[in-house]
Amino acid sequence: MGTTDQNHPAPWGETLLALGPILFAMLDLLAMILARFAEYLNDPVFALGLQFTLFGLLLIALLAGWIKSFPRWVFPYWGFALLISYYFYNFSGTISGQPFSGDWRVWIPLGAVALTGLLWMRSLRPLFTLFKSVWKDWTLLSFAIYGGLPLLCFAAYDETRSETLIRIVPLLILAVGAVFYMRLKNPWHRFASLVGGFTFGWLALMLHLSWYWNGRQEYWMSEPGTWIETFNWTSRFGATLMLILVAPVLVELLRRALPSQRIARPPLPKHS
């Protein structure tokens, strides 16, 4: 089912495909949790192999979505891929014990996906379909942004040592929102599912982090943290993400405004 079938529920197979970015984040988190009990999971080679495997699956999904003219399920993959590429573009440090400094080369995989898609299809039709579909259903842009939220949940847990299953809770809530998005017909209902999934998922994250940092002091902190301070910065961060998530509604407002302007145009005078 492509993006032309926007007013129909997606099949369950495509619904599960849309959960890919969230499942990637869950798998990475589970690997960190299980590393306490399985020594081989602490091997940098294994960790690097896992990261490359997940990234390879991500690229395969992006290419498959391009060939299929950008079906609904592929949009969160693009949000996930663009955000992680931007992160590594500005990254400087080590990955699985190996030094890494980001530069323009981090965009090569996405460029390769685009080039392969163009050569495979020998046509720009998938891109035309993409623009037409987004114009008709702006929630697709919100769904793309939604795909990057699992990474931002990870970012919110930066500097914590809490590698516990409770960190999966926000990801599970995001997954529920994505399932409803894929299965609902009405675009406004689908949009509400994304807003609801993010709202409740981020609220769970805020409550957990507020509890985690309350009274805790790490070596780099001048004084112990408080739940109020944590609640404040997570709420500001969440509000910013919410604004980004709902921003595509401007496309719908523009789409509605243009036809009204054409209707309001006075008729041309008739020539005798």
DOBA-973340 format. One record per residue (C-alpha): x, y, z; residue in one letter. Coordinates in steps of 0.05 Angstrom, whole numbers, plus 5000, padded with zeros to 4 digits. Layout:
// residues N
<atom x="X" y="Y" z="Z" residuo="a"/>
...
// end
This chain:
// residues 272
<atom x="5000" y="5000" z="5000" residuo="m"/>
<atom x="5031" y="5066" z="4978" residuo="g"/>
<atom x="5019" y="5136" z="5001" residuo="t"/>
<atom x="4960" y="5141" z="4953" residuo="t"/>
<atom x="4920" y="5097" z="5001" residuo="d"/>
<atom x="4922" y="5149" z="5057" residuo="q"/>
<atom x="4849" y="5143" z="5079" residuo="n"/>
<atom x="4852" y="5068" z="5091" residuo="h"/>
<atom x="4880" y="5029" z="5150" residuo="p"/>
<atom x="4948" y="4999" z="5136" residuo="a"/>
<atom x="4954" y="4923" z="5136" residuo="p"/>
<atom x="4985" y="4894" z="5199" residuo="w"/>
<atom x="5048" y="4875" z="5161" residuo="g"/>
<atom x="5061" y="4947" z="5142" residuo="e"/>
<atom x="5041" y="4969" z="5212" residuo="t"/>
<atom x="5096" y="4925" z="5241" residuo="l"/>
<atom x="5145" y="4952" z="5190" residuo="l"/>
<atom x="5130" y="5023" z="5214" residuo="a"/>
<atom x="5153" y="5003" z="5284" residuo="l"/>
<atom x="5224" y="4989" z="5258" residuo="g"/>
<atom x="5258" y="5052" z="5286" residuo="p"/>
<atom x="5227" y="5041" z="5355" residuo="i"/>
<atom x="5247" y="4967" z="5354" residuo="l"/>
<atom x="5318" y="4987" z="5336" residuo="f"/>
<atom x="5321" y="5031" z="5398" residuo="a"/>
<atom x="5291" y="4976" z="5441" residuo="m"/>
<atom x="5342" y="4925" z="5415" residuo="l"/>
<atom x="5400" y="4972" z="5429" residuo="d"/>
<atom x="5374" y="4985" z="5500" residuo="l"/>
<atom x="5363" y="4910" z="5513" residuo="l"/>
<atom x="5435" y="4896" z="5491" residuo="a"/>
<atom x="5460" y="4947" z="5543" residuo="m"/>
<atom x="5418" y="4916" z="5597" residuo="i"/>
<atom x="5438" y="4844" z="5580" residuo="l"/>
<atom x="5511" y="4864" z="5577" residuo="a"/>
<atom x="5512" y="4860" z="5653" residuo="r"/>
<atom x="5498" y="4785" z="5649" residuo="f"/>
<atom x="5529" y="4764" z="5582" residuo="a"/>
<atom x="5603" y="4779" z="5578" residuo="e"/>
<atom x="5606" y="4774" z="5502" residuo="y"/>
<atom x="5558" y="4832" z="5496" residuo="l"/>
<atom x="5612" y="4877" z="5525" residuo="n"/>
<atom x="5658" y="4861" z="5467" residuo="d"/>
<atom x="5668" y="4925" z="5426" residuo="p"/>
<atom x="5669" y="4883" z="5362" residuo="v"/>
<atom x="5601" y="4854" z="5378" residuo="f"/>
<atom x="5573" y="4923" z="5395" residuo="a"/>
<atom x="5600" y="4952" z="5331" residuo="l"/>
<atom x="5572" y="4893" z="5292" residuo="g"/>
<atom x="5504" y="4903" z="5323" residuo="l"/>
<atom x="5505" y="4977" z="5305" residuo="q"/>
<atom x="5525" y="4962" z="5233" residuo="f"/>
<atom x="5471" y="4909" z="5227" residuo="t"/>
<atom x="5416" y="4956" z="5251" residuo="l"/>
<atom x="5442" y="5011" z="5206" residuo="f"/>
<atom x="5443" y="4963" z="5147" residuo="g"/>
<atom x="5370" y="4943" z="5160" residuo="l"/>
<atom x="5353" y="5017" z="5164" residuo="l"/>
<atom x="5383" y="5030" z="5095" residuo="l"/>
<atom x="5348" y="4969" z="5066" residuo="i"/>
<atom x="5281" y="4995" z="5092" residuo="a"/>
<atom x="5295" y="5065" z="5063" residuo="l"/>
<atom x="5311" y="5035" z="4995" residuo="l"/>
<atom x="5250" y="4990" z="4996" residuo="a"/>
<atom x="5206" y="5049" z="5014" residuo="g"/>
<atom x="5235" y="5090" z="4956" residuo="w"/>
<atom x="5222" y="5034" z="4906" residuo="i"/>
<atom x="5150" y="5028" z="4933" residuo="k"/>
<atom x="5139" y="5103" z="4922" residuo="s"/>
<atom x="5144" y="5121" z="4996" residuo="f"/>
<atom x="5089" y="5083" z="5031" residuo="p"/>
<atom x="5065" y="5107" z="5098" residuo="r"/>
<atom x="5107" y="5059" z="5138" residuo="w"/>
<atom x="5174" y="5085" z="5112" residuo="v"/>
<atom x="5167" y="5157" z="5138" residuo="f"/>
<atom x="5191" y="5143" z="5209" residuo="p"/>
<atom x="5253" y="5110" z="5180" residuo="y"/>
<atom x="5271" y="5175" z="5144" residuo="w"/>
<atom x="5262" y="5215" z="5208" residuo="g"/>
<atom x="5305" y="5165" z="5246" residuo="f"/>
<atom x="5359" y="5164" z="5192" residuo="a"/>
<atom x="5362" y="5239" z="5183" residuo="l"/>
<atom x="5367" y="5252" z="5257" residuo="l"/>
<atom x="5421" y="5200" z="5270" residuo="i"/>
<atom x="5461" y="5224" z="5210" residuo="s"/>
<atom x="5457" y="5296" z="5236" residuo="y"/>
<atom x="5480" y="5272" z="5304" residuo="y"/>
<atom x="5541" y="5236" z="5277" residuo="f"/>
<atom x="5556" y="5295" z="5232" residuo="y"/>
<atom x="5569" y="5336" z="5295" residuo="n"/>
<atom x="5598" y="5278" z="5335" residuo="f"/>
<atom x="5669" y="5274" z="5361" residuo="s"/>
<atom x="5691" y="5218" z="5407" residuo="g"/>
<atom x="5693" y="5142" z="5407" residuo="t"/>
<atom x="5644" y="5089" z="5382" residuo="i"/>
<atom x="5653" y="5020" z="5411" residuo="s"/>
<atom x="5723" y="5040" z="5432" residuo="g"/>
<atom x="5741" y="5067" z="5363" residuo="q"/>
<atom x="5756" y="5142" z="5352" residuo="p"/>
<atom x="5706" y="5177" z="5307" residuo="f"/>
<atom x="5697" y="5248" z="5283" residuo="s"/>
<atom x="5637" y="5267" z="5241" residuo="g"/>
<atom x="5641" y="5303" z="5174" residuo="d"/>
<atom x="5604" y="5304" z="5108" residuo="w"/>
<atom x="5617" y="5230" z="5097" residuo="r"/>
<atom x="5563" y="5211" z="5147" residuo="v"/>
<atom x="5512" y="5231" z="5093" residuo="w"/>
<atom x="5541" y="5183" z="5042" residuo="i"/>
<atom x="5495" y="5124" z="5061" residuo="p"/>
<atom x="5432" y="5166" z="5052" residuo="l"/>
<atom x="5460" y="5193" z="4986" residuo="g"/>
<atom x="5473" y="5122" z="4964" residuo="a"/>
<atom x="5401" y="5103" z="4980" residuo="v"/>
<atom x="5375" y="5161" z="4938" residuo="a"/>
<atom x="5421" y="5146" z="4880" residuo="l"/>
<atom x="5404" y="5072" z="4881" residuo="t"/>
<atom x="5330" y="5088" z="4884" residuo="g"/>
<atom x="5336" y="5134" z="4824" residuo="l"/>
<atom x="5375" y="5083" z="4784" residuo="l"/>
<atom x="5329" y="5026" z="4803" residuo="w"/>
<atom x="5265" y="5062" z="4785" residuo="m"/>
<atom x="5296" y="5102" z="4726" residuo="r"/>
<atom x="5244" y="5154" z="4742" residuo="s"/>
<atom x="5229" y="5213" z="4788" residuo="l"/>
<atom x="5158" y="5188" z="4796" residuo="r"/>
<atom x="5169" y="5164" z="4869" residuo="p"/>
<atom x="5191" y="5235" z="4887" residuo="l"/>
<atom x="5130" y="5265" z="4853" residuo="f"/>
<atom x="5087" y="5216" z="4890" residuo="t"/>
<atom x="5121" y="5235" z="4955" residuo="l"/>
<atom x="5109" y="5310" z="4947" residuo="f"/>
<atom x="5037" y="5298" z="4925" residuo="k"/>
<atom x="5023" y="5253" z="4984" residuo="s"/>
<atom x="5052" y="5300" z="5035" residuo="v"/>
<atom x="5012" y="5357" z="5005" residuo="w"/>
<atom x="4948" y="5316" z="5012" residuo="k"/>
<atom x="4966" y="5287" z="5081" residuo="d"/>
<atom x="5011" y="5331" z="5123" residuo="w"/>
<atom x="5010" y="5281" z="5180" residuo="t"/>
<atom x="5062" y="5241" z="5141" residuo="l"/>
<atom x="5113" y="5295" z="5159" residuo="l"/>
<atom x="5093" y="5289" z="5232" residuo="s"/>
<atom x="5102" y="5214" z="5226" residuo="f"/>
<atom x="5172" y="5224" z="5199" residuo="a"/>
<atom x="5189" y="5269" z="5258" residuo="i"/>
<atom x="5158" y="5216" z="5304" residuo="y"/>
<atom x="5209" y="5166" z="5278" residuo="g"/>
<atom x="5265" y="5207" z="5308" residuo="g"/>
<atom x="5234" y="5210" z="5378" residuo="l"/>
<atom x="5265" y="5144" z="5402" residuo="p"/>
<atom x="5334" y="5174" z="5391" residuo="l"/>
<atom x="5314" y="5237" z="5430" residuo="l"/>
<atom x="5290" y="5193" z="5487" residuo="c"/>
<atom x="5360" y="5163" z="5488" residuo="f"/>
<atom x="5389" y="5234" z="5488" residuo="a"/>
<atom x="5346" y="5253" z="5549" residuo="a"/>
<atom x="5378" y="5195" z="5587" residuo="y"/>
<atom x="5449" y="5219" z="5572" residuo="d"/>
<atom x="5495" y="5219" z="5633" residuo="e"/>
<atom x="5450" y="5169" z="5670" residuo="t"/>
<atom x="5471" y="5100" z="5693" residuo="r"/>
<atom x="5400" y="5074" z="5693" residuo="s"/>
<atom x="5403" y="5018" z="5642" residuo="e"/>
<atom x="5338" y="4986" z="5666" residuo="t"/>
<atom x="5275" y="4961" z="5633" residuo="l"/>
<atom x="5236" y="5022" z="5656" residuo="i"/>
<atom x="5271" y="5061" z="5600" residuo="r"/>
<atom x="5232" y="5018" z="5551" residuo="i"/>
<atom x="5166" y="5046" z="5576" residuo="v"/>
<atom x="5169" y="5110" z="5535" residuo="p"/>
<atom x="5188" y="5070" z="5473" residuo="l"/>
<atom x="5129" y="5022" z="5484" residuo="l"/>
<atom x="5081" y="5082" z="5488" residuo="i"/>
<atom x="5111" y="5111" z="5425" residuo="l"/>
<atom x="5099" y="5044" z="5391" residuo="a"/>
<atom x="5026" y="5045" z="5411" residuo="v"/>
<atom x="5018" y="5114" z="5381" residuo="g"/>
<atom x="5050" y="5090" z="5316" residuo="a"/>
<atom x="5004" y="5029" z="5312" residuo="v"/>
<atom x="4943" y="5074" z="5319" residuo="f"/>
<atom x="4971" y="5121" z="5267" residuo="y"/>
<atom x="4978" y="5064" z="5217" residuo="m"/>
<atom x="4910" y="5034" z="5231" residuo="r"/>
<atom x="4865" y="5096" z="5234" residuo="l"/>
<atom x="4831" y="5126" z="5173" residuo="k"/>
<atom x="4819" y="5199" z="5190" residuo="n"/>
<atom x="4883" y="5242" z="5185" residuo="p"/>
<atom x="4864" y="5283" z="5246" residuo="w"/>
<atom x="4854" y="5220" z="5287" residuo="h"/>
<atom x="4922" y="5195" z="5263" residuo="r"/>
<atom x="4953" y="5261" z="5283" residuo="f"/>
<atom x="4921" y="5256" z="5351" residuo="a"/>
<atom x="4952" y="5186" z="5360" residuo="s"/>
<atom x="5021" y="5216" z="5348" residuo="l"/>
<atom x="5010" y="5273" z="5396" residuo="v"/>
<atom x="4982" y="5226" z="5448" residuo="g"/>
<atom x="5038" y="5175" z="5439" residuo="g"/>
<atom x="5090" y="5228" z="5448" residuo="f"/>
<atom x="5054" y="5263" z="5506" residuo="t"/>
<atom x="5046" y="5201" z="5548" residuo="f"/>
<atom x="5113" y="5172" z="5529" residuo="g"/>
<atom x="5150" y="5236" z="5546" residuo="w"/>
<atom x="5110" y="5244" z="5611" residuo="l"/>
<atom x="5134" y="5174" z="5632" residuo="a"/>
<atom x="5205" y="5194" z="5616" residuo="l"/>
<atom x="5199" y="5260" z="5655" residuo="m"/>
<atom x="5173" y="5224" z="5717" residuo="l"/>
<atom x="5228" y="5172" z="5715" residuo="h"/>
<atom x="5284" y="5222" z="5704" residuo="l"/>
<atom x="5256" y="5268" z="5759" residuo="s"/>
<atom x="5258" y="5209" z="5807" residuo="w"/>
<atom x="5327" y="5187" z="5783" residuo="y"/>
<atom x="5362" y="5254" z="5790" residuo="w"/>
<atom x="5329" y="5275" z="5855" residuo="n"/>
<atom x="5385" y="5278" z="5907" residuo="g"/>
<atom x="5436" y="5245" z="5860" residuo="r"/>
<atom x="5504" y="5277" z="5851" residuo="q"/>
<atom x="5555" y="5254" z="5799" residuo="e"/>
<atom x="5628" y="5275" z="5799" residuo="y"/>
<atom x="5616" y="5329" z="5748" residuo="w"/>
<atom x="5559" y="5361" z="5788" residuo="m"/>
<atom x="5572" y="5418" z="5837" residuo="s"/>
<atom x="5511" y="5399" z="5878" residuo="e"/>
<atom x="5458" y="5344" z="5880" residuo="p"/>
<atom x="5403" y="5346" z="5829" residuo="g"/>
<atom x="5330" y="5359" z="5847" residuo="t"/>
<atom x="5266" y="5332" z="5817" residuo="w"/>
<atom x="5242" y="5403" z="5803" residuo="i"/>
<atom x="5304" y="5421" z="5762" residuo="e"/>
<atom x="5298" y="5356" z="5722" residuo="t"/>
<atom x="5223" y="5365" z="5712" residuo="f"/>
<atom x="5235" y="5436" z="5687" residuo="n"/>
<atom x="5287" y="5419" z="5634" residuo="w"/>
<atom x="5251" y="5357" z="5610" residuo="t"/>
<atom x="5186" y="5395" z="5603" residuo="s"/>
<atom x="5220" y="5450" z="5563" residuo="r"/>
<atom x="5254" y="5399" z="5519" residuo="f"/>
<atom x="5188" y="5363" z="5510" residuo="g"/>
<atom x="5151" y="5427" z="5493" residuo="a"/>
<atom x="5202" y="5442" z="5438" residuo="t"/>
<atom x="5194" y="5372" z="5409" residuo="l"/>
<atom x="5118" y="5379" z="5411" residuo="m"/>
<atom x="5122" y="5444" z="5371" residuo="l"/>
<atom x="5166" y="5409" z="5319" residuo="i"/>
<atom x="5118" y="5350" z="5317" residuo="l"/>
<atom x="5056" y="5393" z="5304" residuo="v"/>
<atom x="5091" y="5442" z="5257" residuo="a"/>
<atom x="5070" y="5404" z="5193" residuo="p"/>
<atom x="4998" y="5427" z="5206" residuo="v"/>
<atom x="5020" y="5490" z="5171" residuo="l"/>
<atom x="5020" y="5450" z="5106" residuo="v"/>
<atom x="4946" y="5435" z="5116" residuo="e"/>
<atom x="4931" y="5508" z="5131" residuo="l"/>
<atom x="4967" y="5529" z="5068" residuo="l"/>
<atom x="4932" y="5476" z="5027" residuo="r"/>
<atom x="4864" y="5501" z="5052" residuo="r"/>
<atom x="4882" y="5573" z="5040" residuo="a"/>
<atom x="4902" y="5566" z="4967" residuo="l"/>
<atom x="4835" y="5539" z="4940" residuo="p"/>
<atom x="4797" y="5593" z="4978" residuo="s"/>
<atom x="4839" y="5646" z="4944" residuo="q"/>
<atom x="4822" y="5617" z="4876" residuo="r"/>
<atom x="4749" y="5615" z="4893" residuo="i"/>
<atom x="4750" y="5688" z="4916" residuo="a"/>
<atom x="4782" y="5711" z="4850" residuo="r"/>
<atom x="4731" y="5754" z="4811" residuo="p"/>
<atom x="4707" y="5725" z="4744" residuo="p"/>
<atom x="4738" y="5751" z="4681" residuo="l"/>
<atom x="4695" y="5801" z="4642" residuo="p"/>
<atom x="4658" y="5773" z="4582" residuo="k"/>
<atom x="4673" y="5801" z="4513" residuo="h"/>
<atom x="4615" y="5818" z="4469" residuo="s"/>
// end
